[in-house]
Amino acid sequence: MYVRKIPTNLLWLRVGMGATTLFPSKGIESAGPLEVRNNHISLRVIYDAKNKKKVACLLEKVKGELSNVFRMKIDEVIEETVEGDIVEEIENFARSDVKKPEAQRPIYLIITEKESKDDPGASYYRIKRKLLLDRILSQVVTTDTLNDPRKMSKITFRNIALGIFVKADNVPWYLQRPVILDEEGEETLIVGIGITSLRKSVFSRETHRYVGYFSFYNSRGVWKRLSPLFSSLEEIEQKIQQSLTDGIDQTISKEVNKLAVIIHYTGKDIKKSEEETIHNTLTQYANSTGIKIDYVIVRLIKSPVYRLFSSHGYGYAPMGTYVDFENNLVLINTTGLLGRSATPMGVNTPILASIRKTSLEMNPQLVHNIVYSVLGLARMNWRGVNAFNFEPATTKYAREIAYTLAHLGEKIYHNESALRFLQNKMWFI
Amino acid sequence: MGLSEPQPLTFYLNAYEIRSQVPSNPLKAFRIPLNMDKETVKHLKFVLTKNNIVFHRQPSDYYEYKAGYYIYDVEKWSEIIKSDKILSNLEHYKEYVEPISYVVRSAILRLIENKLKMIEDIQKVRGKNIDERKFYFTKDLLEDKSSLFGFHRCFVYRVEYIHRPPKKLLLLILPSILVRGKESLENLIKRGVPLKLLIGLPFKVMQEDDQNTRIKKYVGFLEDVKGDLAVVRPADLTVSELVSVPLRNLYAIGRIDLYRKVVEFLGEDYGLLYDYKGRLTFAWEKGVKMKDAPLRMKREIENLHRKIFAERVFPLKLQEATYTLSDDPVSLEIIEEE
């Protein structure tokens, strides 16, 4: 058992004008975002009429952030007030927008009542379902943000602007140093897997179907693609094989000879046999393409009982500190102390990484690289400009993606254009 | 300005070492392999629980230890199986187990649990995690101030094993909070809370199955109220059907933020609940971030270690082995690399 710390230079992020930063908010404020690929968007803002004044204030600030910080132009803002069921009204607006070419469709900024995202029937998922089928992106803000003076702050406006910026296919920042698995790999893919088994009833432990996804990121932590997965119990191995192979095919460069694949997943739903399937898929892929593949499969435990303290100041352990228990378990402080700032609220929870399977020999350098893959991807959460993100982007959106996919159902496979949209747009951020 | 020497930084885990005073003497155990049918497993688990047997279930081979149920109450078990045909037919292997090993983790967990259950002002929280236990202090910190929620200090503990020599058993202690719903949906409606404030909220649902033999507890979202029945949608992606449950079987869950309007309707102080939640989770105090949160949590861990585990639980006895708990938490040191 030993403790190490990822060197601070691995925590830097690249933003605009070749600048680097530890703090995304400050970094993009002074140097702009990394890459603006699409700087013309239009917004359709949908809200309950009773919130008109507050929405006007929010909108002005978000527009300010988009133009001043994210360097984007907003071609048009259409405001829509609704009085009835917001989901039904959204359907009406979408009907006119689907007539436009996909690239010209507005991004929807929707203000809804606060509700629990643990509720699979929440209007959030119903909205996402409807708009995804129409290939329209949306950013949802809840009314508790409007009603809480503490939340109506620059950071909130910047986060909403970031969501819109990212959905418009732009890149706010990426990792200054790429994630690698070993020195030999030419290219690294980091893959997030979320698979949920569906039970038959409240009283039954028996599962009958699976819903899930494979999400692919490059070595700089930039999201590339999502492969949805729906499967019966009998077909799960075949479906895992298909989703993983398709994703790799679509994501890696044509000329790569040596590929490293780092797989993150959470929860208990992936069993030993499915880990074996992943191993077999990668082996078969390597044999059929002639690409040498090294891989590691890491299960991330998000609520370990462990906490890590330090003798420094108020007791925060620095971001990037990790404890290797030397039994394929590593405790990683993904948040904590960064420069003079500390995790925003309370005692930070570390992530416990269980290294389940690898084609490489376990050694401290491999552990270090795996830790950096988790930490780096935690720095690549584009939902907010905060520097402190507990969970890597690879697994962060598992619930939103699974719930939305469950709403869409397997019929999405028969809707080619919606499926393509789902696979290539960052709708879940 | 000259270059300063790198400063050693000390790290602490919320973990204490569990030591065996006679590490050379192995423990005796019966190992029952896992290859049995579902009904036998059910029966075995029932007998183990009913007789409060100290055991560890090892799901797969781990170094020199084979998978199986490791039963440490050897004499008691020998007596039990004499009169139990199903169990006496199972294969029993005599094993010798190192007192500090992976396959004693759950045994120690259970021994600790047995001692904690004897302490008057704490109670076990029922949970599904077989590797952890949660206990709460029965004193409701907001007894007179909230009719909807009970606020209790609580703690989680877990036993971990480190295989890398020197082999170690660790006791992890984590202070926490238990927010308990005290009022049923039936009473909330009787007290005049408008339905529009309740629809859509998550509740703890207690549902009897069709034969009224089992009670299933889960979180569900209130969809509607029809007479004495609540229509609930289980908060589980896997279950799509709506369920009807008597109003008295629904209780508020600890998401006080979602219940804010209900709390305010009842004329109670939401700010007070919010503040207590912040303090007990070491997150905020009087609406602002608790800057020294890790130090406060560490002090609470030391407090729990001293007053509960060191004074009331340890030393523990398992056959000839006596387990003691270290005085200080596990600490690790590095030189900062920059």
Interface residues (C-beta under 8 A of the other chain):
Chain A: M1 Y2 V3 R4 K5 P7 T8 K114 E115 S116 D118 D119 P120 G121 T196 S197 L198 R199 S201 V202 F203 T207 V211 V305 Y306 R307 L308 F309 S310 S311 H312 Y314 G315 Y316 A317 P318 T321 V323 F325 E326 N327 A342 P344 M345 G346 V347 A402 Y403 A406
Chain B: L9 T10 F11 Y12 L13 N14 A15 E132 V156 Y157 R158 I162 H163 R164 K168 L172 L174 G200 P202 Q207 D209 R214 K216 Y218 V219 F221 R233 P234 A235 D236 L237 T238 V239 E241 V243 R255 L258 T281 F282 A283 W284 K289 M290 K291 D292 A293 P294 L295 M297 K298 L332 E333 I334 E336 E337 E338
